[in-house]
Amino acid sequence: MLAVGSRCCVVGASAIDARDRELVLSKPRASGRNVETIDTRQMAGFAGNVPELHATDSSRVLAMSATAHAAFGPAAIERLASTVNRIVVAPIPDHRDARRRSVRCMLAEVFLPY
C-alpha cells in the first residue's frame, strides 16, 4: 500500500482513515515528492510494492512486477517514469500452488552507504 522513493511516493489512499488521509498525503508532497494514489484494485495488483533502487551508476530505477505495471495503467506509468531514470518490469508468474509475490518481496533491501 506504500512505496516511497526519492522523487515519488505511491500511496493506497483508500486504506488510510478518511480523517487522517490528507495529513498523510501532505507529508510526501511537502518533501517535494510526486504522490501517486492507488485504489484497492491497484493495491491487490501490487502497485504499492514498487521499490526504488539505486544502480551502480547512481541512476534511480523503479522495480515492479508485470502485474503491478498493468495495475497502474499507462498514465500513471508515465507520471512515475518522470521521477526515475528507468522502470524495470519483471514478469513474475502467478502459480496456483504458490502465493503471489511482488518484486519488493523478492528483493533484500540493504541500506549501506556507497
SVG drawing of the C-alpha trace seen along z (x, -y; Angstrom):
<svg xmlns="http://www.w3.org/2000/svg" viewBox="-13 -21 44 47">
<polyline fill="none" stroke="black" stroke-width="0.4" points="0.0,0.0 3.0,-2.3 6.2,-2.9 8.5,-5.9 11.1,-6.9 13.4,-9.9 11.1,-11.8 7.8,-9.9 5.5,-8.2 2.8,-5.6 0.1,-5.5 -3.0,-3.4 -5.0,-6.4 -8.3,-4.5 -6.7,-2.3 -6.0,-5.4 -8.7,-6.5 -10.5,-9.4 -9.8,-11.6 -6.0,-11.2 -5.8,-10.9 -5.0,-14.5 -2.4,-14.7 -0.7,-11.6 -0.7,-12.6 0.5,-16.1 3.8,-14.8 5.4,-13.4 4.1,-16.4 5.7,-18.8 9.0,-17.0 8.7,-17.6 7.7,-14.1 5.1,-13.4 2.3,-11.4 0.6,-8.7 -2.6,-7.4 -3.8,-3.9 -7.1,-2.3 -7.8,1.1 -7.8,2.9 -4.3,1.5 -3.2,2.4 -4.3,6.0 -2.2,5.9 0.9,5.0 1.1,1.4 2.2,0.3 5.1,2.7 7.4,0.9 10.8,0.1 13.1,-2.5 16.6,-1.0 19.9,-2.9 22.0,-1.3 25.8,-1.3 25.9,-4.2 23.8,-6.2 20.7,-6.1 17.3,-5.6 15.3,-2.5 11.7,-1.8 11.3,2.0 7.9,3.6 6.2,6.8 4.2,7.1 1.1,7.3 1.9,4.0 2.7,2.4 -0.7,3.4 -2.5,2.3 -1.1,-1.3 -2.1,-1.9 -0.3,-4.0 -0.9,-7.5 0.4,-6.5 3.4,-4.7 4.2,-7.9 4.0,-10.0 6.2,-7.5 8.7,-7.3 9.2,-11.1 10.6,-10.6 13.2,-7.9 15.8,-7.1 14.0,-4.0 11.3,-1.5 12.2,2.2 9.3,4.6 9.8,8.3 7.3,11.0 6.5,12.9 4.2,15.8 1.2,16.4 1.3,20.2 -1.8,21.7 0.2,23.7 2.3,20.7 1.3,17.4 1.6,14.4 4.6,12.2 5.6,8.7 9.0,7.5 9.6,5.9 9.1,9.3 11.8,10.8 14.5,8.2 16.7,7.8 17.0,4.1 20.5,3.2 20.9,-0.3 24.7,-0.8 26.5,-3.9 28.2,-3.7"/>
</svg>
